[in-house]
Amino acid sequence: MNAPLKHGILQVEVQQDNGRSIISSLRQRMPLRASNPLYFTDREEVFFYIMNPAAGLLQGDQHSILVRLKQDAQAVVFGQGATKVFRSPQGNLSRVFTTLIVEQGARLEYMPEVVIPFAESCLFSRTNLQISSQASAFFWEITAPGRVARQELFKYNLLDQQTNIFLDGELIFSDRFMLEPPKVLTFLQTWNGQLGVMHGYTHMGTFWAIDPNMEKAMLELVQRNTEDENGFLEHMAERYNILIAGTAICKQAYCFRALGHSAENIQEGFKEIWRILRLRLYNELEWPWRKF
């Protein structure tokens, strides 16, 4: 007898109350859970983990996550652990739908852990960020090629990930990565080669940064004193052994794409960007990076 499929649901609403952000509404259904809200010193941001006590996503499972920040609310959200996508021998999709809504004056910092698609897995993932032009958001997504310790690289059946960003209701950015290794002839499987989409690397990540004052902060960040001087991203590439580039989506939205040989290297690079932008935009120090 087959185990019942899981449709995990997590819906979190955050609002400001007397100068401090609180979780004002929470709906959750196993296996998705939000931790108790946490606060560090006198900061007004609320902090919580998104947790999944199950082993991961089985074939046919679906996870639906909604995080909504009301006006002037602030929240920092971490993933507790990697999202593991198990094999799908019958070809049924494992689905993840994430919706992030950030209203005027609010600030969301959303940092999930790495996605690991196991051999023969099928993952369909959609992330939608709906944000006000007078709000701020930082979030990243990092994906592994499989269980690297087992030399399981690009052995999944399907990886289909798409992220859409809406600014004041208008779509300003849509990014989709889709790869079906079994459907590609062996001699054409060059995505991990030097001329392939992964340029010889195994892991990929994208970091989005959105803020009304982002243009000025980014100009200061990437400024060089001379043409021969290495810029900020070049130094990061050397420090963390990653390939990284950034582009402006619009005046207040920037996207950084990184390739690396481990999720940790990409994550450390993204954390440095996050730390610097926090300091430049809000004059706030690095957020404590804690795991259970």
N, C-alpha and C positions, 0 to 999 in steps of 0.2 A: 504494500500500500504506500503510495507516494505521500510525503509530508505536505501539509497545507502550505500554500504560498503565503508569503508575508507582505502585507502592505503597511509599512511603517509610516506614521504621520507625526510631524512635529510642526506646530504653529505657535510662534512666540511673538507677542506684541510688547514693545517697550515704550514707555512714556515718561516724561519728566514730572517729578512730584517734589515740590519744595526744594528745588535746586539739585536733586539727585535723581538719576534715572532708575526706574524700577520695571520689573516684569509685570505688566498690568493684565495680561491675558496669556493663558497657556493651555494648549491642547496637545496631547501626546498619546500615541498608540504604539505599543511594542512593535519592533524592537528599538524605535527611536526614543530618546529621552534627552531632556535638558537638565543640567546639573542645577543645584541650588545657586542663586545669584551670589556673587562674591564682589567685594569692594576692596581696593587697595588704598590705605591711608584715607585722605580726605578727597580723593578724586570722585568726580560726579558720575563717571562711566560705570555702568553695570557690566560685569564680566561673567560669562558662563560657558560651559563646555556643551557641545553636542555629542551625545554618547550613544553607542550601539552595543549592548551587552551580547548580542548574537555574534557568531563567528564572522559573518559577512553577508554578502548578497548571493543568494542561490539563484538558480535559473528560474525566471518567472517572477522573482521578487520585485517589489517597487517601493522606493522610499520617496516621500514627498516632504520637502522642508520649506517652510515659509517663515521668514524673519521680517517683521515690520517695525520700523522706528517712527514713532509719531513726532510731531514738531518739537525741535530742540532736544530730543533725546539723544543719548550717546551709549553705544554698546561695543564691547570687544568680545568676539566669539571665536573660540578655538575648537578644532576637532580633537577628540580624546585619543584617537588612534587611526591607523591607516584604514581606508575603505578597501576591503578585499572582495574581489569578484570571483566567485567559484565557477568551475567548469559547467558548461551547458551542453550536455551530450545530445539533447533533443533540439538544440538550437533556439530555445526560448530566451528572449531578451531579459536581462536584469536592467531595471530602469531606475534612474535617479532624476527627480525634478526638484530644482532649487529656485525659489523666488525670493529676492531681496528687495524690500521697498523702503526707501529712505526719504522722508518728507522734509519740508523746508527747515533749515537750521539744524538738522540732525546730523549725526556722524556715526557711521558703521565701519568697524574694522573686523573683517571676516576672514579667518585663516584656517581652512580645513587642512587635514593631513593628506598625505599622498594617496593616490588611487593606484591599486595594484591589480591588474587584470590577470588572473591565472590562465594557464594553458586551456584552450577550448572554451574560454568564457566569451560571453556576448554582452557588451555593455552599451546601453543607450542613455546618454546623459544630456540634460538640458538645464542651463542656468540663465535666469533672467534677472537683471538688475534694473529696477525702476527708481530713478533718483531725481530729486528736484535740482534745478540749477543753483539753488542756494543751500545745498547740502554737500556732505563729504562722504567718501567711501574709499576704503582700501580693501582689496581682496585678491587672493591668488588661488590658482589651481595647479597642482603638480601631479604628473602621471609617470608611473614606472612602466617598463616594457614587460614586466612579469616578475616572477620570483628569481631575482638575479643570482642569489646564492645557489640555486639549482640549475644555473645556466639556462633559465627559461626566458628567452628573449624573443618577443614578438611571436609568441605561440598562441595567442588568443585568436578566436574566430572573427570577432568584430569589436572594434572600438569606435564609437560614434559620439563625439562630444561637441556641443555647440553652446556658445555664450552670446547672449544678446544684451546690449545696454541701451536703455531708453532714458533720455534726458528731457524732462518736462513732457513726457509722453511721446517724444519723437525718437525713432530708432537711429542711433548715431554710430553703432558698431555691432557687427555680427561676425563671429569667428567660429569656424567649424573645422574639426579634424576628424577624418574618417579613414580607417584602415582595416582591410579584410585580408590578412596575410594568406589564408588558404586559397583564395581566389586568384592570387597572383602567381604566374609561372615562376619557377625557381630562378631562372636566369634574369628575371626582371625584379627580383626582390632586392632592390638596391637602396631602400630607405635608410639602412644603417651604414651605408658606404659614405665615402667622402663627398660624393656628388649627390647623395640622396637627401630626402627631406630632413633626416636626422643628422646629416653631416658627420657621421662617424660616432655620434653620441648615442646614449641609450634612453635618457630621461628628458622630459620636457616640462616646462612650466611657464605660466603667464601671470603677470602681476598687473592689476589695474589700479590706478590712482586718480581720484576725481575730487576736485575742490575748486571753489570759485577763484582762489589765488594761486592755482597750480602753475600757471604760465610763468609767473615771476619766480617761483621757487625752483622750477626746472631750469630756467635760464641761468640762475646762480649756480645750480648744481653741475651743469655741463659746460660752464664757461672755462676756456683755456687761456693761459697767458701768452702762449706762443703756438704756432702751427705744429711744431714738432713735439709739443708736450702731450703726453698721454692724458686722455680725459678720464672722467670718473668711471665710466663703464669699462674702459680698457683696464684700469687698475682693478676693478672688481673681477674681470675675466681672469686676470693673472692670479689674484688672491684666492679665488675659489675654484679655479680650473673649470670654468664654464665659458660658454659662448653666449653673449648677451647683447641685446640691442633694444633701443627704445624708440617709440614714435608717438607723435601727438595725434590724438583722435580729433580733438578740438582744443580750444584755448584752455579749458579747464579739465580735460581728460587725457591721461597718458597711459600707454600700454608698454610693458616691458616683456620681451620674450626671451627665455633662456633655455639652453640645451646643456646637459651635463652628464657625467658618468655615475652620479648618485643623486637621490632625492635630497640628501642632507646638504650637498654643496649648493644646489639651487635654492633650497630653503634659507641657508645662511646668507646667500647673496640678496635674496628678497628681504630678509630681516634687516639687512643693512640699509637698503633703500627705504624701507618703512621707518626705521629709526631716524634717518636723516630728515625725511619729509615731516615726521611728527615734530621734530625740533624746529625746523624752519617755518612750518605753517602754524603750529600751535604753541611753540616754546615749551613743549612737554618732552620729558625724557622717555627713554625706551620703556615699553610695557614689559613687566616681568614675564619671562617665558617659563611657565610652569606646566608640568604634566603630572597626572596622578601616578 
